[in-house]
Amino acid sequence: MRIAKEQVATLNQESIKEHREQFLFLQDTLGKKGIDVELLLKKIHDLQVAIPSWALGAGGTRFGRFSYGGEPGNLQEKINDVGIIHTLTQAAGAISLHIPWDIPEDPVAIKELAASHGIVFDAVNSNTFQDQPGQNKSYKFGSLCHTSNLVREQAIHHNQQVIEVGQALGSKSITVWLADGSSFPGQSNMRSALQNTQDSLEKIYAYLPEDWKMYIEYKPYEPNFYSTVIQDWGTSFLLANACGEKAYCLVDLGHHLPNTNIEQIVATLMWKGKLGGFHFNDSKYGDDDLTCGSIKPYQLFLIFNELVYGMENNQANNPDLAWMIDASHNLKDPLEDLIQSLEAIRLAYAQALIINRKALSESQMENDVSRSQEILQNAYRTDLRPLLREVRIRVGGALNPIGTYRKLSIRQALIAKRGSKTIATGL
């Protein structure tokens, strides 16, 4: 299903007067501080975040999964769901596919469908963390790190096939995340496992088209609980350097131990020109995959503080970053969850854009700790939601995306069309 722009515009009229008053007040306030509001609006609009194809249905855990109803049963329906999100938010102009969960039977038709929604294809994601029906060799004890050359070659070939699928869709990058590791001491030779992984990644890298990038993701634990082959940003960085200039580190906000200083990791990788992109989510304990900004919104702002500084001071020529949401859980309507994440991401970005960089640099040089904190928190505590609303309505989006989604009974319409017991493919 599609949402007509006229429907959105009609519902916007219910609160346009209140919005206009709030926006004009904020515009005047920011203008007095010397902030170019029009430039700010453009930068916010240009931050487009990819929606992962696997986040459009209800998530699950080892203990159970509860379908939400009306979940997409094929790739076409997933693209249509992203189209709904993009129509409302004007912030989700890309989709990221997981292969083989979402192999298009007709790439040309799929590209045309996505284009009709204003959507392009972001990074394609390989899957060697589970065995597929009819697969010759098992990944139970690893894939790119496996002791068997035959298993490694199978995993390498899969990644090469993923690149081919991405080429057909117009994607320009592949993300490699590995579940490889061990759950018990002595199970694996850690050095050999890392060497095998590097050798395998180098073969995948050699298969990249000239204008492609490879993102190497890391994770400290799960599904293996004693050692993970690519367990932290340093290992990802080491492997990216070994592969070459088109290989970069990918930061998933949930892939860190509690209280890790993620913003420092961001600063370091951008300093070295090796930050490729982000998977946005939030967590309390581990890889919780919760709605972005729902648990640690200030940390999200601090991460964007480093990102904005890095983009404005890019001596290492760090490439443009790939932005993607990677959240999935049992309780919320998946589309509402993704809309909330998009709002949190853009809000943190906008807050980072209004930081008084000159004043902050001066206070840092003078070691004025209190003033530095005040400068950051003044930006964080500024309510910039009117800017996000203004960006949306200027390009035909909804003033209140979730409110519009509910008033148009989108979930009920999806259930009526697809059924109440559907389960999204790939989950």
Buried (B, 14 or more C-beta within 10 A) or exposed (E): BEBEEEBBBEBBEEBBEEBBEBBEEBBEEBEEEEBEBEEBBEBBBEBBBBBBBBBBBBBBEEEEEEBBBBBBBEBBBBBBBBBBBBBBBBBBBBBBBBBBBBBBEEBEEBBEBBEEBBBBBBBBBBBBEEBEEEEEBBBEBBBBBBEEEEBBBBBBEBBBBBBBBBBBBEBBBBBBBBBBBBEEEEBBEBEEBBEBBBBBBBBBBEBBEEEBBBBBBBBBBEEBEBBBBBBBBEBBBBBBEBBEEBBBBBBBBBBBEEEBEBBEBBBBBBBBBBBBBBBBBBBEEBBBBBBBBBBBBBBBBBBBBBBBBBBEEEEEEBBEBBBBBBBBBBEBBBBBBBBBBBBBBBBBBBBBBBBBBEBBEBBEEEEBEEBBEBBBEBBBEBEBBBBBBBBBBEEBBBBBBBBBBBBBEBBEBBBEEBEEEBBBBBB
